[in-house]
């Protein structure tokens, strides 16, 4: 489904930019408890913080966070603040009223705050001056008479916008409080902090995503984490660590490549098990890079709550990244957590909402443990804290394959790849959009993801997914009236207003206008009624629905990673989005690697400019002078480039990890020792393709499981391309697909053909492949066998 790869370009040196951060808080009442904690030397009354999360020329978005640092529950709260000239125009997750002062009271589900827990609500407002005001939040819950405020602010601006992150907090104590970046954990004396990033619990088991962060000032060379459970954890699997289980504890220690953590860096690992008891404390131990040990322990207090909220299935990236920080300040002293953290309106909703796991009408989802109720609108990161929909058709196909049940209950995107798909395939091989949405409601799901994919002249530089609409044959009018119109009509039905509907917008479309204008179909797509007009229309229509979150496709680092491609793409795609009715506010973010195979990280090739012999690693044949070997750094830099163009800091990135795991017996276990450049790269890279431009039916592996907020700036890892669905037919003498006669054979899908861009290598495509989107069991089996983290 992806267009052919692009020109080799010499890239400028990499820019290092600050990354967006998010805090996920998880509470569950049915097993593992991973609660949001403030780590403090002493208990004191509630801390009330005023946070500016984003601002632009005339407005801002902000939040108030109330953290119970006391020892008794807070039952109901009422807070207020006063502006000199700013005003609140809309709000969520609280009853906000008045103009000066502004008052806020809880909704039914977030009135009670247990010790150590937080509630957060958000709002949007208009500014009277150049900078958003930072008032002091007051109320009986915040102080016992007097309060004071302080703020820490950082801003980034371009010619058209400015954004900042500021906080003001008040409490009745002068004690300093530091907020952890994840859900639950403890800190060792060597500056090592341990947190539970994501927790997923279902009836017969659980998954935990753990993060180890070096919050100290010196590097460490090793770490270990002891996890205490309420009963024997019955671990069945794990990744990115060595594990020793004894009684009710699991000790996880670093493996060879993730023990060294510079200050601010982190390592992640995960475990899976068959137990449903309660999760206890975490003890962290770190050792300095010189080998001397520094260790300490602090057990997290597990707060039980009748409220529960699940998360996406946990699985973690092995990469280390340094995130930006947010400040939490008390009445006299401010303390900043070294770990990446920035709360959003959606995290508070997920941490406080009352819900429970319910059985689905078709399958039991392991992608989430519980469902939230109410409106699907108003989430900064719509993936946090919700139950993910499981496509019963794909799930049944997956479960019928050997070991397919290991992934059959995860979320995958539903593709609307032609007009006929809206009502459902004529041959019955699938469901229509309305049937899927009805099923999502029946499952009690919160998150439904689908792909908008039917532009006129679609896939203009390739053939496997050629579309049914042509610009020269009134394609744009048909796209508006027969495709987008019916989709929006269905999505707008009141029965679906509680869903958070994720819309992946037109895979591989706009990138073709950056690199492939030597192809006539792409030239037409660059004109009236083409890709820009089509996507602007789609966004304008989808933006009429508050619970739809559009993410625009940006191809992948193996296509747009060269400096001129990157600059051209950010300009073209940014301008296209700015031309919509809501401009930069018309999208939730961007998605990369859709249907592709580029890994999230290249763990043994972290530095593209590293010298091997007399050459930089990026000059190797496989990388062709690009600066981006992986998707994570690519999307984080893309996000910052778009913010510099005036997009809000609330935008997030998605990475399709369905098939980029690259595990199996051929996966390298460490960096090569060769001094010959190409040998060094080929022995070190986990991406085992013959050429980065090979996109059709590659022998990859299942990658990171769907999960929310896995890295700074990344809203989620998602499975856009359902495993087992073909990228294109391998036989040049192909039969017509009765559901979609426009699909053709592309030579890049022929296992016996050379790569289109480099005839010295093959396509690497698997044989016996059916048409794009059709079930390909041989490919599915290879993806299962090569999964990483292992299943």
Secondary structure, 3 states (H helix, E strand, C coil): CCCCCCCCCCCCCCCCCCCCCCCCCCECCCCCCCCCCEECCCCCCCEEEEEEEEECCCEEEEEEEEECCCCCCEECCEEEECCCCCEEEEEECCEEECCCCEEEECCCCCCEECCCCEEEEEEEEECCCCCCCCCCCECCCCCCCCCCCCCCEEEEECCCCEEEEEEEEECCCCCCCEECCCCCEEECCCCEEEEEEEEEEECCEEEEEEEEEECCCCCEEEEEEEEEECCCCCEEEEECCEEEEECCEEEEECCCCCCCECCCCEEEEEEEECCCCCEEEEEEEEEECCCCEEECCCCCCCCCCCCCECCCCCCCCCCCCCCCCCEEECCCCEEECCCCCCCCHHHHHHHHCCCCCCCCCCCCCCCCCCCCCCCCCCCCCCCCCCCECCCHHHHHHHHCCCCHHHCCCCCCCEEECCHHHHHCCCCCCCCCHHHHHHHHHHHCCCEEEEEECCCCCCCCCCCCCCCCCCHHHCHHHHHHHHHHHHHHHHHCCHHHCCCEEEEEECCCHHHHHHHCCCCHHHHHHCCCCCHHHHHHHHHHHHCCCCCEEEEEECCCHHHHCCHHHHHHHHHHHHHHHHCCCCHHHHCCEEEECCCCCCCCCCCCCCCCCCEECCEEHHHCCCCCCCCCCCHHHHHHHHHHHHHHCCCCCCCEEEEECCCECCCCCCCCCCCCCCCCHHHHHHHHCCCCCCCCCCCCCCCCECCCCCEEEEECCEEEEECCCCCCECCCCCCCCCCCCCCCCCCCCCHHHCCCCECCCCCCCECCCCCCCCCCCCECHHHHHHHHHCCCCCC
